[in-house]
């Protein structure tokens, strides 16, 4: 049997914390006691742990996925895992909440909830406060409370076992039914919160790390104002209710105004219904097309007339297409169309008797969709009423058309993604969107598609031009619900840039989202593409160009840097995972070597590594400049080099062909003959290093043996001093510049 823990969670800074301190993104200190039933008010020595239940950003990129277990579309559950965990939910200490997912095109009426609790022996749950919240950004929001049902009594409590001396009971609550409204085309998230009261002692709600449905559950210490997600577990529950399909479009009724309307009044006697018809208009403002993103659900008519069979009724579309609704039926019965509906697939009205009632009935002229496919619904629709016999009249009391219109999801959904092209710049926002990407720690997302032109391309999608402080993530998929092709979080600050190879045929789906649930905002997206060429000859380290054999300065012209193959290796000090080319050399003298990308574009990197020899592989290397900038993007880099040492240069430029320029500024050696008449003393030195020369000393720089510049001085005199008091004892290199020439000297600091 698994180890069981009772967990009591509370904030160490519960008193006096500010709203800013309580944001979900904060990694607030949390303390845990295991195998203990001490309530927060009694706890005196909480055991603090280094990694709290709210992980840091570095812990968020785990490969977990949360999938809801919706049963029969009318129940959602997260099953028990043999009483693994228990969390305090006794009122008023902590309010626990877990999410419930309503499927697309479904309204869900929540009737019953079931939770498992742990209580003292022979005790039970007397009541619970149950609150249904709307969804914030990955947590409940107190600004949308769907239902607040206080002191709900259980309808049943079933004893299921004993764990660590506590009774485990399954408790069922019947609710006043709560309607959780679904959305067309996308899922909708709500949250069920609970505070329980036990007959004696505290109540602990069961949780599990094995089964997780939907989003991570959340806990609040202030009655639902601020929430903290619990990423390592989920509550055990069952939610039961009734499901009602809603379809994937929105019912949109339009009703005629100016009614009642007199049929064949003194000015509209129209025996032939051609020259002066009775027309009752409805003006439709929505924009959609029949058969594409709209249908006519129904046409509703209520009217009076002394002889029903005298009438012929038509629906006339904005482009003038007429569809016969009904003609010549009902005999001599008066007022036969007494709230009568016509819709595709309805009953044949010839089989019915007047008055016809609601129906619905099939239009005599054929299906609306068949007759009107492609018709834009915007404009005036008319009910045309023809009275084929004189001396009988009546009134149109009500005329209504019901359209079902597909919502405009924008690019909030993968299936409604916005196509993008190479060179395009798009401004967008995720603020009003939902999380459709399925990333458990992701947030609302916007979707784009890219399809190539039949040729292999490197495609770079970037958010780096965004001026908004919003921590982003980019994910590229090969299909909706497909595989991840590439992803990136922090390529340019807290914003993202990702490069992938398009095969020229596949449509790729690109999600723009926040790094975690609380991250959302506006962004600027750019798309850049270059054709894939043959990779450069030196794109693998074994084919590195030996620069010192060719000679300095060296220029490698028009290097197809974007076409290099991916390097994914772990040299010391600075791992690499990007496309690149390689160069190597052995320093002939001490000095400085500089490498430059002449045409930097996209992601650009220049990294120097030391190596045991010129036949090295990636794992033999170590970063020659282990400063804060060694593993940062840059298009040029310089390092001090030591005579006889082997070096490799890693060069990457994701979006442009470029010359690569490598230059060496060598000294003649490390002895005092580099500059005639120049001396430095004492060597070894304690705190002060003296310099003296026949010529003007311009600059003096001090480096450690790793190549980091520690001291920089401008002398501009024939003698001077360098303060070494801040340096630790050891060996250093002093670079002296006289008349534009550089000399390198080794010194010892005592």
C-alpha positions, 0 to 999 in steps of 0.5 A: 500500500502507498504511503499516505499523507495528511497535508495541512497547507497555509501561507507563512505570510498569511497576515499582512500580505498584499494583493501583489504578493498573492498573485498566482505567479508568486512562489510564496513559502508554503509549509507542510506537516505529514502524518499530522492532524494539527490545524493551522491555529494549533501548529507551532513548528511547521516543517519548511520545505525548499520546493513548495507546492507552487513550483518555480518557472523552471519546474513548469515544463514537465511532460504532464497532461491533464485530460478530463474523464467525461462519462456519458457527457453527463458526469465528470470524475477523477477516481481515487488512488487508494487514499494517497493524500488528504488536504484540510478543508475545514471551514473557515481555514481553506477553500478547495476548488477543482475544475469541471469541463463542459464540452462544446455544444452542451449545457450541463446542469450540475445536480450532485457532487461526490467527494471523499473525506477523512475524519476522526473515528466515528465522525461524519460530515454535517454540512458543506458550503459549496460555491460554483465559480467561473473560470479566471486565468487557470483558477476560479474567479470570485468576480463570477460566482454561478452559485453559492449554496451554504450549509448543504447537508449530505444525502449519503455518507458511505464508510469505505475504510480506515487510513492512518487511524482516520475513517474514510467516507464517501459523501454525496451532496444534492445541489439546487440544480446549477446550469453551467452554460456551454459554448458552441465549438469550444469547451467551457471551464467552471470551478466547484469549491467546497468548505466542509464541517465535520461532526467533530475535529477537522475534515480532510478532502482526498486527493491523488497524484496518479489521476488528474482531470482538467486543470490543477486544483486550487486552494484559497485562504481568503474565501476565494479572492486569491488562489494558489494552484496545487500542481502535484495532485488533484482532488478525487470527485464525481460530478453528476448532472444532465446534458442538453445539446446546444448545437455548434451555432448560435440561435439568432432570431429576427422579428418584424416590426410595425405589426399588425399588418392588414392583408389586402387593405384598401391600397393592397388589393392584389388578386394576382399577388404580383403588381402590389404584393403584401410584403412584411420586411425584416432587416437582418444585420448579421453577416453570414452565408446560408450553407457556410456559416448560417442556416435558417432554423425556422420561420414563424408566422401568426396571422388571422384570415377568415378563410385559410385556403385563400392564402399563399405565403412566401419567404423572399430573400434579400436577392429576391429568391422566393420560397413557397411556404404554403398555399391553398391548404386549410379549407374554409377554416378561419385563422389557420396559421395560429403560431405556425413554424416552417423549417427544413425536415418538418411535417408535410402540411398536406397531412395536417388540418387547420388550424395548424398550430406550431408544426413545424412544417416543411416549406412547400417550395423545398428546403431553405438550405437547398434553395438559398445556399450561398445567400448572404443573410444580410439585408431585408427578408420579406414575408410575401402574403398573397390573398387569392380571393377577394372580399376576405381579409385578415392581419399578420400579427407576428413574423419571425425568422430564426437563423443559426449562425456560426460564431466568429471564434477569431483565431482562438481555436485551432480550427479557426487559425489565421493563415500567415505568410512569409514577411508578415507582421501581425499584432494580436492579443490572447487576453480574451481567448481560451486555452485550447492548446492543451498545455497544462501550464499554458494560458489563453492562446491565439492560433495561426497556420503556415503552409509552404510553397512546395519547397523546403524552408526554414520558418522563424516565428518570433514575438521579439518585436513585442513591446509588451511585458508578457511572458510568452510561449510559442508551440508549432504543431503538425496538425490540430491535436497533432505532434509538437514540431518545435517550441520555445519560451525565452529566446528574446527576454521573456518572449519567444522565437522558434524556427522549424523546417517546413516541408513545403506541403504540410500545414503547420499550426502555431499557438501563441500563449502565455508561459503559465496560466496567469500570462496573457497580453498583446503581442507582435508576431513576425514570420520570416522564411528562407529556402533550405540550401545544401548545408555548408561543408563545415556544419559539423565539427569534424569538418571544421575549417582550420583557420590558422592553416589558411592564415589570419585575417580569414573571411569565409564568404557567403556562408549558407548559415541557415542551411546548417544542420542542427547541433545538439551537444553538451560542451562544457560551460555552454551547451548548444542546440541550434544550427551552426558551422565550425572553425578551429585554430591553434594560437601561434602567440598570445593575443586576442581573436575576434569572430564576427557575423557580417550580416546577422539576422534572426538568432545569432551566436558566436561562441569560443571554446578551448579544446585539447587539440584540433581533432576534438568533438563537442564533449571535449570542448569548454567555453573559453569565455565563461562570463554571463555573455558567453551563452548569450546571443551575439553576432561578434565575440572576442577572447584573449588567446594563449600561444599553443592552445587549441580553440573552436568557434561555433557560429550560428545565424538562423535567417541570413547568408553571411560572411564570417570574419575571423581576425587575430591580434597577436602579441610577439610573446610574453616576455619583456622584449615585446616593447623596447623600454617597457617594464612592469614591476614588481612581479609577483606583485602585492597590491600595486603594479608599476608600469614604465615605458619610453613611449606613451602607454595608452591602455592596460587591461587585466584578464584572468586565465579564463579570459575574463576582463577584470580591470580596465585602465586608460594611462596615456602617460609613460608611467603609471600604476594598476591597483591589484588589491581587489584581485585574489592571489593567482596568475593573471594576464596584462594586456598593454597597448602602446602606439596602437600595438598590444602586448600580453604579459603574465604576472603573479598576484600575491 
